[in-house]
Amino acid sequence: MRDFEANLIDKKVKRTTLAQHVEESIVDLLMTNKLKPGDKLPPEMELIDMLGVSRPVLREAITSLESLGIVKRKTRDGTYFTERISSKPFKTMLSLMNDNIEGIIEARMTLELGLVTLAAEKITDEQLEALHETIVAIETKEDNDYGRYDLEFHHIIASSVDNPIMQGMMDSLLLAHEKVNKQIQYREKEKTAAHHRAIYNGLKERNPQVTFEAMYRHLTFVRDKVLNQQ
């Protein structure tokens, strides 16, 4: 019985591993520009022949890619790459790391520091004005309940990059922002507004280095505030 069970487990592992290879091969069609977002995948039989796998393995791979938001199946029309990368893979990862606040903060810092340097090149005058409005809203708020203006500030910066490949990561960035915000037991409105204004000034100057340094100071401040109260 044990040999039989071991054989079944071995077959399942091999099939799962093979399906993962198929997933990678399909995604590689995008990475090598053989297909583009929104394009239709080759028919099932053509993929089976091209990848040298069975129909169950291919369907398992397609189902997995669909659950990740990378492809979508249309009834009687075939399978297509989605127009933009779904945020689901990143949101799933954040959900699994729900208790790892330090990991979430570091992931947010890594992503947002890269985004803000691009934002210094791409942000529009209208978006700069919207950023300024959130700062004023925080400064003039009579209490410390300014979370939505804080979130909007970071959302505008992320959106200003206007990169469809980054879209899923941006959505997850805002999710990470919310998770971190819930860990803050006391707020310092004046310091938050000052940090935001320094970031805003760097963006207004179109200076990536100044903006990066201002964002780093801000995110380090948030990280230390959250981790020191754990």
VEXMARDO-676617 format. One record per atom (N, C-alpha, C, O): x negated, y negated, z; residue in three letters. Coordinates in steps of 0.2 Angstrom, whole numbers, padded with zeros to 4 digits, always signed. Each point is the difference from the previous one (the first is absolute). Example, Ala and Ser with C-alpha at 12.3 -4.5 7.8 and 13.67 -1.06 7.14 Angstrom:
// residues 2
-0066+0028+0039ALA +0004-0006+0000ALA -0004-0006+0000ALA -0005+0001+0003ALA +0007-0006-0007SER -0004-0006+0001SER +0004-0005+0003SER -0003-0006+0001SER 
END
This chain:
// residues 230
-0004+0006+0000MET +0004-0006+0000MET -0004-0006+0000MET +0001-0005-0003MET -0007+0005+0007ARG -0004-0006+0000ARG -0003-0001-0006ARG -0001-0006-0002ARG -0002+0011-0002ASP -0003-0001-0006ASP +0005-0003-0005ASP -0001-0004-0004ASP +0008+0006+0004PHE +0005-0002-0004PHE +0001-0008+0001PHE +0000-0004-0004PHE +0000+0002+0011GLU +0002-0007+0002GLU -0006-0004-0003GLU +0000-0005-0002GLU -0006+0008+0003ALA -0006-0004-0002ALA -0001-0001-0007ALA -0002-0005-0002ALA +0005+0010-0002ASN +0000-0001-0007ASN +0005-0005-0002ASN -0001-0004-0005ASN +0007+0004+0008LEU +0005-0005-0001LEU -0003-0007+0001LEU +0001-0005-0004LEU -0004+0004+0010ILE -0003-0007+0002ILE -0005-0002-0005ILE -0001-0006-0002ILE -0004+0011+0000ASP -0005-0002-0005ASP +0003-0002-0006ASP -0003-0005-0003ASP +0008+0008+0000LYS +0003-0002-0006LYS +0004-0007+0001LYS -0001-0004-0005LYS +0004+0003+0011LYS +0003-0006+0001LYS -0005-0006+0000LYS +0001-0005-0003LYS -0007+0006+0006VAL -0006-0005+0000VAL -0002-0001-0007VAL -0001-0006-0001VAL +0000+0011-0002LYS -0003-0001-0007LYS +0005-0004-0004LYS -0002-0004-0004LYS +0008+0006+0004ARG +0005-0003-0004ARG +0001-0008+0002ARG +0000-0004-0004ARG -0001+0003+0011THR +0001-0007+0002THR -0007-0004-0003THR +0001-0006-0002THR -0006+0009+0003THR -0007-0003-0002THR +0001-0001-0008THR -0002-0006-0002THR +0004+0011-0002LEU +0001-0001-0007LEU +0005-0006-0002LEU -0001-0004-0004LEU +0006+0004+0008ALA +0005-0006-0001ALA -0003-0007+0001ALA +0001-0004-0003ALA -0005+0004+0008GLN -0004-0006+0002GLN -0005-0002-0006GLN +0000-0006-0002GLN -0003+0011-0001HIS -0004-0001-0006HIS +0004-0003-0006HIS -0002-0004-0003HIS +0008+0007+0003VAL +0005-0003-0006VAL +0002-0007+0002VAL +0000-0004-0005VAL +0001+0003+0011GLU +0002-0007+0002GLU -0006-0005-0002GLU +0001-0005-0003GLU -0007+0007+0004GLU -0006-0004-0001GLU -0001-0001-0008GLU -0001-0005-0002GLU +0003+0010-0001SER -0001+0000-0008SER +0005-0005-0003SER -0001-0003-0005SER +0007+0004+0008ILE +0006-0005-0003ILE -0002-0007+0002ILE +0001-0004-0004ILE -0003+0003+0010VAL -0002-0007+0002VAL -0006-0003-0004VAL +0000-0006-0002VAL -0004+0011+0000ASP -0006-0002-0004ASP +0002-0002-0007ASP -0004-0004-0003ASP +0010+0005+0001LEU +0003-0002-0007LEU +0000-0008+0001LEU -0001-0003-0005LEU +0003+0001+0011LEU +0001-0007+0001LEU -0007-0004+0001LEU -0002-0005-0003LEU -0003+0009+0007MET -0006-0003+0001MET -0004-0001-0006MET -0005-0004+0000MET +0006+0009-0005THR -0004-0001-0006THR +0003-0003-0006THR -0002+0000-0005THR +0008-0003+0007ASN +0003-0005-0005ASN +0003+0004-0005ASN +0002-0002-0006ASN -0001+0009+0007LYS +0003+0004-0006LYS +0008-0001+0000LYS +0003+0000-0005LYS -0001-0002+0011LEU +0007-0002+0001LEU +0000-0006+0005LEU -0004-0001+0004LEU +0010-0003-0005LYS +0000-0006+0004LYS +0007+0000+0005LYS +0004+0004-0002LYS -0004-0008+0007PRO +0006+0000+0004PRO +0006-0001-0004PRO +0000-0004-0004PRO +0005+0008+0005GLY +0006+0000-0004GLY +0000+0005-0006GLY +0006+0001-0002GLY -0011+0002+0001ASP -0001+0004-0006ASP +0003+0007+0002ASP +0001+0002+0006ASP +0002+0002-0011LYS +0003+0006+0001LYS -0006+0005+0000LYS -0004+0000-0005LYS +0005+0005+0009LEU -0005+0006+0000LEU +0001+0004-0005LEU +0006+0001-0003LEU -0011+0003+0000PRO +0002+0005-0005PRO +0005+0005+0003PRO +0001+0001+0006PRO +0002+0003-0011PRO +0005+0005+0002PRO -0003+0005+0004PRO -0006+0001+0000PRO +0011+0002+0004GLU -0003+0005+0005GLU -0004+0006-0003GLU -0005+0001+0003GLU +0007+0002-0009MET -0004+0005-0003MET -0006-0002-0002MET -0005+0003+0000MET +0004-0009-0003GLU -0006-0003-0002GLU -0005-0001+0006GLU -0006+0001-0001GLU +0009-0003+0007LEU -0004-0001+0006LEU -0003+0007+0002LEU -0006+0000+0002LEU +0011+0005-0002ILE -0002+0006+0002ILE -0006+0003-0004ILE -0005+0003+0003ILE +0005-0004-0009ASP -0005+0002-0005ASP -0006-0004+0001ASP -0006+0003+0000ASP +0007-0009+0001MET -0006-0005+0000MET -0004+0001+0007MET -0006+0000+0000MET +0010+0002+0005LEU -0003+0000+0007LEU -0002+0008+0002LEU -0004+0001+0004LEU +0007+0003-0008GLY -0001+0007+0001GLY +0002+0003+0006GLY -0003+0004+0004GLY +0010-0006-0002VAL +0003+0002+0006VAL +0007+0003-0001VAL +0002-0001-0005VAL +0001+0004+0010SER +0006+0003-0001SER +0006-0006+0001SER -0002-0005+0003SER +0008+0006-0005ARG +0005-0004+0001ARG +0001-0002+0008ARG +0001-0006+0001ARG -0001+0011+0003PRO +0002-0002+0007PRO -0006-0005+0003PRO +0002-0004+0004PRO -0008+0006-0006VAL -0006-0005+0003VAL +0001-0007-0003VAL +0000-0005+0004VAL +0002+0005-0010LEU +0001-0007-0003LEU +0006-0004+0003LEU -0001-0006+0002LEU +0006+0010-0001ARG +0006-0003+0003ARG -0001-0002+0007ARG +0002-0005+0003ARG -0006+0009+0001GLU -0002-0002+0007GLU -0004-0007+0000GLU +0001-0004+0004GLU -0006+0004-0009ALA -0004-0006-0001ALA +0004-0006-0001ALA -0001-0006+0002ALA +0006+0007-0007ILE +0004-0006-0002ILE +0005-0002+0006ILE +0001-0006+0001ILE +0001+0011+0002THR +0004-0002+0006THR -0003-0004+0005THR +0002-0005+0003THR -0009+0007-0002SER -0004-0004+0005SER -0001-0007-0002SER +0000-0004+0004SER -0002+0003-0011LEU -0001-0006-0002LEU +0006-0005+0000LEU +0000-0006+0001LEU +0006+0010-0002GLU +0006-0004+0000GLU +0001-0003+0007GLU +0003-0005+0002GLU -0004+0010+0003SER +0001-0002+0007SER -0004-0006+0002SER +0001-0004+0005SER -0007+0003-0008LEU -0005-0005+0001LEU +0002-0006-0004LEU -0003-0005+0001LEU +0008+0005-0005GLY +0002-0006-0004GLY -0005-0001-0006GLY +0000-0006-0002GLY -0004+0011+0000ILE -0004-0001-0005ILE +0003+0002-0007ILE -0001-0004-0005ILE +0006+0008+0005VAL +0004+0002-0006VAL +0007+0000+0002VAL +0002+0001+0006VAL +0002-0001-0011LYS +0007+0000+0001LYS +0003+0004-0006LYS -0001+0000-0006LYS +0006+0005+0008ARG +0003+0004-0005ARG +0007-0003-0002ARG +0004-0002+0004ARG -0003+0002-0010LYS +0007-0002-0003LYS +0003+0006-0003LYS -0003+0003-0004LYS +0009-0002+0006THR +0004+0005-0002THR +0001+0000-0008THR +0002-0005-0003THR -0004+0011+0000ARG +0000+0001-0007ARG -0004-0004-0004ARG +0000-0001-0006ARG -0005-0003+0009ASP -0004-0004-0003ASP -0008+0001+0001ASP -0004-0003-0003ASP +0003+0007+0008GLY -0007+0001+0002GLY -0003-0003+0006GLY +0004-0003+0004GLY -0010+0003-0003THR -0004-0003+0006THR -0004-0006-0002THR -0004+0000-0005THR +0004-0005+0008TYR -0003-0007-0001TYR -0005-0002+0006TYR +0002+0002+0006TYR -0007-0005-0008PHE -0004-0004+0005PHE +0004-0006+0003PHE +0004-0003-0005PHE -0004+0002+0011THR +0004-0006+0002THR -0003-0006-0002THR -0006+0000-0002THR +0009-0006+0002GLU -0002-0006-0003GLU -0006-0003+0005GLU -0005-0003-0002GLU +0006+0004+0008ARG -0005-0002+0005ARG -0001+0005+0006ARG +0005+0004+0001ARG -0011-0004+0002ILE -0001+0005+0005ILE +0005-0001+0006ILE +0000-0005+0002ILE +0003+0011+0000SER +0004-0001+0006SER -0004-0001+0006SER -0006+0002+0001SER +0009-0005+0004SER -0003-0001+0007SER +0001+0006+0004SER -0003+0000+0006SER +0006+0005-0008LYS +0002+0006+0004LYS -0007+0003+0003LYS +0000+0002+0006LYS -0005+0000-0011PRO -0006+0003+0003PRO -0003-0004+0006PRO -0002+0003+0005PRO +0002-0009-0006PHE -0003-0004+0005PHE +0004-0001+0007PHE -0002+0000+0005PHE +0009+0000-0006LYS +0005-0001+0005LYS +0000+0007+0004LYS +0000+0000+0006LYS -0001+0005-0010THR +0000+0007+0003THR -0006+0001+0005THR +0000+0002+0005THR -0006-0005-0008MET -0006+0000+0004MET +0000-0004+0006MET -0002+0002+0006MET +0005-0008-0006LEU +0001-0004+0006LEU +0005+0003+0005LEU -0002+0000+0006LEU +0007+0004-0009SER +0004+0003+0005SER -0003+0006+0004SER +0001+0001+0006SER -0006+0002-0010LEU -0003+0006+0004LEU -0005-0003+0005LEU -0002+0003+0004LEU -0001-0009-0006MET -0005-0003+0005MET +0004-0005+0005MET -0003-0005+0002MET +0009+0006-0001ASN +0004-0005+0004ASN -0003-0001+0007ASN +0000-0006+0002ASN -0003+0011+0001ASP -0003-0002+0006ASP -0008-0002+0000ASP -0003-0002+0005ASP +0001+0002-0011ASN -0007-0002-0001ASN +0000-0008-0002ASN -0002-0002-0005ASN +0003-0002+0010ILE +0000-0007-0001ILE -0006-0003-0002ILE +0000-0004-0005ILE -0006+0006+0007GLU -0006-0002-0002GLU -0001+0002-0007GLU -0003-0005-0004GLU +0005+0011+0002GLY -0001+0002-0007GLY +0004-0005-0005GLY -0002-0002-0005GLY +0008+0001+0007ILE +0005-0004-0004ILE -0003-0007+0000ILE +0000-0003-0006ILE -0003+0000+0011ILE -0002-0007+0000ILE -0006+0000-0005ILE -0001-0005-0004ILE -0004+0010+0004GLU -0006+0000-0004GLU +0002+0001-0007GLU -0003-0003-0005GLU +0009+0007+0003ALA +0002+0001-0006ALA +0003-0007-0003ALA -0001-0002-0006ALA +0004-0001+0010ARG +0003-0007-0002ARG -0005-0005-0001ARG +0000-0004-0005ARG -0005+0004+0009MET -0006-0005-0001MET -0004+0001-0006MET -0001-0004-0004MET +0000+0011+0002THR -0003+0002-0006THR +0003-0003-0006THR -0003-0003-0005THR +0010+0004+0005LEU +0004-0001-0006LEU +0001-0008+0000LEU -0001-0003-0006LEU +0003+0000+0011GLU +0002-0007+0000GLU -0007-0005-0001GLU +0001-0005-0003GLU -0006+0007+0005LEU -0006-0004-0001LEU -0002+0000-0008LEU -0002-0005-0002LEU +0003+0011-0001GLY -0001+0000-0007GLY +0006-0004-0004GLY -0002-0003-0005GLY +0008+0004+0007LEU +0005-0004-0003LEU -0001-0007+0000LEU +0001-0004-0004LEU -0003+0001+0010VAL +0000-0007+0001VAL -0006-0003-0004VAL +0001-0006-0002VAL -0006+0009+0000THR -0005-0002-0004THR +0003-0001-0007THR -0002-0005-0004THR +0006+0010+0001LEU +0003-0001-0006LEU +0005-0005+0000LEU +0001-0004-0005LEU +0003+0003+0011ALA +0005-0005+0000ALA -0003-0007-0001ALA +0003-0004-0002ALA -0009+0003+0005ALA -0004-0006-0001ALA +0000-0002-0008ALA -0001-0006-0001ALA +0001+0011-0003GLU -0001-0002-0007GLU +0007+0000-0003GLU +0001-0004-0005GLU +0004+0007+0007LYS +0006+0001-0003LYS +0006-0004+0002LYS +0005-0001-0003LYS -0005-0001+0010ILE +0006-0003+0003ILE +0002-0006-0004ILE -0004-0004-0002ILE +0010+0003+0002THR +0003-0006-0004THR +0001-0006+0005THR +0000+0001+0006THR +0001-0006-0009ASP +0002-0006+0004ASP +0006+0001+0004ASP +0001-0002+0006ASP +0004+0005-0009GLU +0006+0001+0003GLU +0000+0005+0006GLU +0003-0001+0005GLU -0008+0006-0006GLN -0001+0005+0006GLN -0004-0004+0005GLN +0002+0002+0006GLN -0006-0006-0007LEU -0004-0004+0005LEU +0005-0004+0004LEU +0000+0000+0006LEU +0005-0003-0010GLU +0005-0004+0004GLU +0004+0004+0005GLU +0002-0002+0005GLU +0000+0008-0008ALA +0004+0005+0004ALA -0004+0002+0006ALA +0003+0001+0006ALA -0010+0000-0007LEU -0004+0002+0006LEU +0000-0006+0005LEU +0000+0001+0006LEU -0001-0007-0008HIS +0000-0006+0004HIS +0006+0000+0004HIS +0000-0002+0006HIS +0006+0003-0009GLU +0006+0000+0004GLU +0001+0005+0005GLU +0003-0002+0006GLU -0006+0008-0007THR +0000+0005+0006THR -0004-0002+0006THR +0001+0001+0006THR -0007-0005-0008ILE -0004-0002+0006ILE +0004-0006+0004ILE -0001+0000+0006ILE +0004-0004-0010VAL +0004-0006+0004VAL +0005+0004+0004VAL +0002-0003+0005VAL +0001+0008-0008ALA +0006+0003+0004ALA -0003+0003+0006ALA +0004+0000+0005ALA -0010+0003-0005ILE -0003+0003+0006ILE -0001-0006+0005ILE +0001+0001+0006ILE -0004-0006-0008GLU -0003-0006+0004GLU +0006-0003+0003GLU +0000-0002+0006GLU +0006+0002-0009THR +0006-0004+0003THR +0005+0004+0003THR +0005-0002+0003THR -0007+0009-0003LYS +0005+0004+0004LYS +0000-0001+0007LYS -0006-0001+0003LYS +0011+0001+0000GLU +0001-0002+0007GLU -0003+0005+0005GLU -0001-0001+0006GLU +0002+0008-0009ASP -0002+0005+0004ASP -0005+0004-0003ASP -0003-0002-0006ASP +0001+0008+0008ASN -0005+0005-0003ASN +0003+0005-0005ASN -0003+0004-0002ASN +0009-0005+0000ASP +0004+0004-0004ASP -0001-0002-0007ASP +0004-0002-0004ASP -0010+0003+0001TYR -0002-0003-0006TYR -0002+0006-0005TYR -0003-0001-0005TYR +0004+0007+0007GLY -0002+0006-0004GLY +0002+0000-0007GLY -0004+0002-0004GLY +0010-0004+0002ARG +0002+0000-0007ARG -0004-0005-0004ARG -0001+0001-0006ARG -0001-0006+0009TYR -0004-0005-0004TYR -0008+0002-0001TYR -0003-0001-0005TYR +0001+0005+0010ASP -0006+0003+0000ASP +0000+0005-0006ASP -0005+0001-0004ASP +0010+0004+0004LEU +0000+0005-0005LEU +0001-0003-0007LEU -0003+0002-0005LEU +0007-0008+0004GLU +0001-0003-0006GLU -0007-0003-0003GLU -0001+0000-0006GLU -0003-0003+0011PHE -0007-0002-0002PHE -0004+0005-0003PHE -0003-0001-0006PHE +0003+0007+0009HIS -0004+0005-0003HIS +0003+0003-0006HIS -0004+0003-0005HIS +0010-0003+0004HIS +0004+0003-0006HIS -0002-0005-0006HIS -0001+0003-0005HIS +0001-0009+0006ILE -0001-0005-0005ILE -0007+0001-0003ILE -0001+0001-0006ILE -0004+0000+0011ILE -0007+0001-0003ILE +0000+0007-0004ILE -0003+0000-0005ILE +0006+0005+0008ALA +0000+0007-0004ALA +0003-0001-0006ALA -0003+0003-0005ALA +0009-0006+0004SER +0003-0001-0006SER -0003-0004-0005SER +0000+0001-0006SER -0004-0006+0008SER -0004-0004-0004SER -0005+0003-0005SER -0002-0002-0005SER +0000+0008+0008VAL -0005+0004-0004VAL +0003+0002-0007VAL -0003+0001-0005VAL +0010+0001+0005ASP +0003+0002-0006ASP -0003+0005-0003ASP -0001+0000-0006ASP +0000+0006+0009ASN -0003+0006-0003ASN +0004+0006+0001ASN +0001+0002+0006ASN +0002+0001-0011PRO +0005+0005+0001PRO -0003+0006+0003PRO +0003+0004+0003PRO -0010-0003-0004ILE -0003+0006+0003ILE -0001-0001+0007ILE +0000+0005+0004ILE +0000-0011-0002MET -0001-0001+0008MET +0007+0000+0003MET +0000-0001+0006MET +0005+0001-0010GLN +0007-0001+0003GLN +0002+0004+0006GLN +0002-0002+0005GLN -0004+0009-0006GLY +0002+0005+0005GLY -0004-0002+0007GLY +0002+0001+0005GLY -0009-0003-0007MET -0004-0001+0006MET +0002-0006+0004MET +0000-0001+0006MET +0003-0004-0010MET +0002-0006+0003MET +0006+0001+0004MET +0001-0003+0006MET +0004+0007-0008ASP +0006+0002+0004ASP -0002+0003+0007ASP +0002-0001+0005ASP -0007+0005-0006SER -0003+0004+0006SER -0004-0005+0005SER +0000+0001+0006SER -0003-0006-0009LEU -0003-0005+0004LEU +0005-0004+0004LEU -0001-0001+0006LEU +0007+0000-0009LEU +0005-0004+0004LEU +0003+0005+0006LEU +0002-0002+0005LEU -0002+0009-0007LEU +0002+0004+0005LEU -0005+0001+0006LEU +0002+0000+0005LEU -0008+0000-0007ALA -0005+0000+0005ALA +0000-0006+0004ALA -0001+0000+0006ALA +0003-0006-0009HIS +0000-0007+0003HIS +0006+0001+0006HIS -0001-0002+0005HIS +0006+0005-0007GLU +0006+0001+0005GLU -0002+0004+0005GLU +0002-0001+0006GLU -0005+0007-0007LYS -0002+0005+0005LYS -0005-0004+0005LYS +0001+0001+0006LYS -0006-0005-0008VAL -0005-0003+0004VAL +0004-0006+0004VAL -0001+0000+0006VAL +0006-0003-0009ASN +0003-0006+0003ASN +0004+0003+0006ASN +0001-0003+0005ASN +0002+0009-0005LYS +0004+0003+0005LYS -0005+0002+0006LYS +0003+0000+0006LYS -0009+0000-0007GLN -0005+0001+0006GLN -0002-0006+0003GLN -0003+0001+0006GLN +0004-0007-0008ILE -0002-0006+0003ILE +0005-0002+0006ILE +0006-0001-0002ILE -0008+0001+0008GLN +0004-0001+0005GLN +0001-0007+0002GLN +0005-0002+0003GLN -0010-0002-0005TYR +0001-0008+0001TYR -0003-0003-0006TYR -0005+0002-0003TYR +0008-0008+0001ARG -0002-0003-0006ARG -0003-0007+0002ARG +0001-0003+0005ARG -0006+0001-0010GLU -0003-0007+0001GLU +0001-0004-0006GLU -0004+0001-0005GLU +0010-0004+0005LYS +0002-0004-0006LYS -0005-0005-0003LYS -0001+0000-0006LYS -0002-0003+0010GLU -0005-0005-0002GLU -0006+0003-0004GLU -0002-0002-0005GLU -0001+0007+0008LYS -0005+0004-0003LYS +0002+0003-0006LYS -0004+0000-0005LYS +0010+0003+0004THR +0002+0003-0006THR +0001-0005-0005THR -0003+0001-0006THR +0006-0007+0007ALA +0001-0005-0005ALA -0007-0003-0002ALA -0001-0001-0006ALA -0004+0001+0011ALA -0007-0003-0002ALA -0003+0005-0005ALA -0003-0002-0005ALA +0003+0009+0007HIS -0003+0005-0005HIS +0004-0001-0007HIS -0004+0000-0005HIS +0010+0000+0005HIS +0004+0000-0006HIS -0002-0007-0004HIS -0001+0001-0006HIS +0000-0006+0009ARG -0002-0006-0003ARG -0007+0000-0003ARG -0001-0003-0006ARG -0003+0006+0009ALA -0007+0001-0002ALA +0000+0005-0007ALA -0004-0002-0004ALA +0008+0007+0004ILE +0001+0004-0005ILE +0003-0004-0006ILE -0002+0001-0006ILE +0007-0005+0007TYR +0003-0004-0005TYR -0005-0005-0003TYR +0000-0001-0006TYR -0004-0002+0010ASN -0004-0005-0002ASN -0005+0003-0005ASN -0002-0003-0005ASN -0001+0010+0007GLY -0004+0003-0005GLY +0003+0002-0006GLY -0003-0001-0006GLY +0009+0003+0006LEU +0004+0001-0006LEU +0001-0006-0004LEU +0000+0000-0007LEU +0002-0005+0010LYS +0001-0007-0004LYS -0006-0002-0003LYS +0000-0003-0005LYS -0006+0004+0008GLU -0007-0002-0003GLU -0002+0005-0005GLU -0005-0001-0004GLU +0009+0007+0003ARG -0002+0005-0005ARG -0007+0003+0002ARG -0004+0001-0005ARG +0003+0000+0011ASN -0007+0002+0002ASN +0001+0007+0003ASN +0002+0000+0006ASN -0004+0005-0009PRO +0001+0007+0002PRO -0004+0001+0007PRO +0003+0004+0004PRO -0009-0007-0004GLN -0004+0002+0006GLN +0003-0003+0006GLN +0000+0003+0006GLN +0002-0010-0006VAL +0003-0003+0005VAL +0006+0003+0003VAL +0002+0001+0006VAL +0002+0001-0011THR +0007+0004+0001THR -0002+0006+0003THR +0004+0002+0005THR -0009+0002-0007PHE -0001+0007+0003PHE -0002-0001+0007PHE +0002+0004+0004PHE -0007-0009-0002GLU -0002-0001+0006GLU +0006-0002+0005GLU +0000+0002+0006GLU +0004-0006-0008ALA +0006-0002+0004ALA +0005+0005+0001ALA +0002+0001+0006ALA -0001+0004-0011MET +0004+0005+0001MET -0003+0005+0005MET +0003+0003+0004MET -0010-0002-0005TYR -0003+0005+0005TYR +0000-0002+0007TYR +0001+0004+0004TYR -0002-0011-0003ARG +0001-0002+0007ARG +0007+0001+0003ARG +0001+0002+0005ARG +0004-0003-0010HIS +0007+0001+0002HIS +0001+0007+0002HIS +0003+0002+0005HIS -0004+0003-0010LEU +0001+0007+0001LEU -0004+0003+0006LEU +0002+0004+0004LEU -0008-0007-0003THR -0004+0002+0006THR +0003-0002+0007THR +0000+0004+0004THR +0003-0010-0005PHE +0004-0003+0006PHE +0006+0005+0002PHE +0001+0002+0006PHE +0002+0000-0011VAL +0006+0004+0001VAL -0002+0007+0002VAL +0003+0003+0005VAL -0008+0000-0008ARG -0003+0006+0002ARG -0002+0000+0007ARG +0002+0005+0004ARG -0005-0010-0002ASP -0003+0000+0007ASP +0006-0001+0005ASP +0000+0003+0006ASP +0005-0007-0008LYS +0006-0001+0005LYS +0004+0006+0001LYS +0002+0002+0005LYS -0001+0002-0011VAL +0004+0006+0001VAL -0004+0006+0003VAL +0002+0003+0005VAL -0009-0002-0006LEU -0003+0006+0003LEU -0002-0002+0007LEU -0001+0005+0004LEU +0000-0011-0002ASN -0002-0001+0007ASN +0006+0001+0005ASN -0001+0000+0006ASN +0007+0000-0009GLN +0006+0001+0004GLN +0002+0007+0000GLN +0005+0002+0003GLN -0008+0003-0007GLN +0002+0007+0000GLN -0001+0003+0007GLN +0001+0006+0001GLN 
END
